[in-house]
Amino acid sequence: MTRKGRRLTLIGVALAIVAFAAGLALYALSDSIVFFYGPSEVLQKNIAPGTRLRIGGLVKAGSLVKSEEQKAAFTITDNANNVAVTYQGLLPDLFREGQGVIAEGVLEAPGRFRADSVLAKHDERYMPREVVDALKKQGRWQEGESKP
Amino acid sequence: MIVEIGHYALTLALALALVQAIVPLWGTLRGDEGLASVGQSCALGQFAAIALAFGALAQAHLASDFSVLNVAENSHSAAPAIYKFSGVWGNHEGSMLLWVLILAFFGALVAGLGRGLPLILRANVLAVQGFISAAFLAFILLTSNPFARLSPAPFEGRDLNPVLQDLGLAIHPPLLYLGYVGFSIVFSFAAAALIEGRIDAAWARFVRPFALVAWCFLTLGIAMGSYWAYYTLGWGGFWFWDPVENASLMPWLAGTAFVHSVAVMEKRDALKVWTIFLAILAFSFSLLGTFLVRSGVLTSVHAFASDPSRGVFILAILALFIGGALALFAWRAPMLKRGGLFAPISREGALVLNNLLLTTTCAGVLIGTLYPLALEQLTGEKITVGAPFFNMTCGVLLLILCLVVPFGQSLAWKRGDLLGVAQRLSLAAAVGLCLAVALFAMLRGGPVLAPIAAGLAVYIILGSLSEIAARVWRRGAPIGVLLSRALGLPLSAWGSALAHIGVGVTLLGLAATAFGAETIASMHVGEAQSVGPYQVVLSSIAARPGPNYSEVVATADIRWGGAVVTTVEPAKRFFAARQMSTTQAGIATLWFGQLYISIGDQTGNGIIAARLYWKPLVTFIWLGACLMALGGALSLADRRLRIGAPAPARTASPPVAAAR
């Protein structure tokens, strides 16, 4: 095979792999990304029940109810709107009422959410940036209130 | 006083780095040998100065000198000495200092050990290394000074983040940085070759040991980080496709590609331009990782408290080095001489395929990491790209790569015999296929990737073994001869076989996750709970004081058919200084699987919430990584690869070469 022929083979193989990968990536992106919303957005956007979402906000003070079988129910709020969340499992160490939290799961009905994972961040100085943004959007955030 | 000496030493290091960056380059341009060799003493001096600075900061931490802001914010007088010491790099400023310390260490290595290097190459490598050092030292001194004082000094420090008070912090960052930063040398070599406009097989021989060292450490660092996350986060996950993990995976993928392509270049003088490009790519990803972790653009478990000015500074460094190197590449690369020829079906061809797949995977990781950022900037929508995306793209590409690995190992250089190799690998392929089909039937309706991965894993392991066997085995030869043939194989052959077996072992561990069991339960004292093949019996719940925390410990017996196998003590620790608690998982390693228990809150007297997992073969994931690193180390020990070894020694190797 000539040098040119070899180079063409190489370029052909490279293009095939890149095209294959691009196809995979596009397919995966259309299928497996999850949107993040604050409680107000969840209500405003009229999201269809059954959609997979991540919801971020503050855990409403006094809303946490734990029951048997590791079930927990709490409310995520941005101080304007609320979403009721149910979760089965151990809550993270830093899960507190009044603190920022992100829940990932499925919207069961407008305002009702079943989480399969709950995230609270590791540092008490830290609030998830997405939660801060969600609160800012509602005008419920005062600078200096807590360092993001 | 010691702290001020440290600060001064760091400033001195910046001055030395600037001299190291400019003078040797000028020397090589003017052809002045004296000026060109200035870089060596600068590199050694710079390393000494940064080591002094690091020592000063370590001393301040060990002595709990709370008049230093960095110590006051990240240390506590009651902390054990090991955490006081590892706390030096448990924060942004200190970890940056460790970063430049390792950068200077690699520079000093070139200066001290590179006697066999051509003068011009060494001068240029040290100059580029000096530029990188100078940029990061300036970054530390201008935006993140670890020696800043605090007045009035508090009586007690704020303590290290409890999550970081773990042996993992002592091991993971130094290993990871040795890998990350080690690729800076590879980058410097590439830039030096481009500046000089000359690159040959000798260049490859010089750079390969450094690349292997960096690659081994990066492999170990990532594996250690993964294991740390696994046992400390309390839910048994070992990889989260977190942006920062991805940031360490990208240089690893590019580095793995580089280690392979540089072998082609050394042996066959081919793929020169591509190898240079990979060298630039690997370190660019290291820099990108540094930017992602420290700029606060991403939310991540790893993110340091962010400061916009730092992000802009690192972005400038990033643009300068990546842009500069790529511009140099575009200008100079066409002038490099073309390399050797090879047929598409050959070891070179297989390694090209390996490189294509690895870099495409790397691109996939990059897209998955940056796409959410780009989308948020453009549309304001916030999305997460998680495991499903990466499994679908990178997982699939890497599995295809696994299919090719044994072929690459067995094909001959220049022109290979595909059919012969396929015949030799048929047994391995058959065993792998049978396993995949059997597991698929067992899992019916479960994840598809797991059985495929398990089959491929077995195929890679057997394929690598069969390659060694084929090189050693001769019909009718007595054991003694076979043994001496095996010992006579070059260490790099053993190294690559071992590294590929490591890939198989890791893959097997990953595949086995599909066969685990998981339960969440309220456990009562004395009550048994079965997980996988084992039963867990909670025997007591007790409070226990620690040095700077208090903990609730649950003691649980693990039984197998009535007999107690072992006892674990999962705990929940509370750290008063930061009002934080952490989960200490109770882990029992049974064969290569692990029983993993983490506890939550006490819900009543003698009742505790717990998560129990049975994870078969889970240790394979990290053992495989250790094997990979060991394989890299073996290749490194190969006589032909010693730094500055003038030519491969022909006399030492018995008739193996002839037998090939």
Interface residues (C-beta under 8 A of the other chain):
Chain A: M1 R3 R6 T9 L10 V13 A14 I17 V18 A21 L24 A25 Y27 A28 L29 D31 S32 I33 V34 F35 F36 Y37 R54 K66 E68 E69 Q70 Q88 G89 L90 L91 P92 D93 L94 E104 K121 H122 D123 E124 R125 Y126 P128 R129 E130 D133 K147
Chain B: N161 V163 G234 W235 G296 T299 V301 A305 L341 F342 A343 P344 V352 L353 L356 L357 T360 T361 A363 G364 I367 G368 Y371 E381 K382 I383 T384 V385 G386 P388 F389 M392 T393 V396 L397 I520 A521 S522 K572 R578 Q579 M580 S581 T582 T583 S598 G600 T603 A609 A610 R611
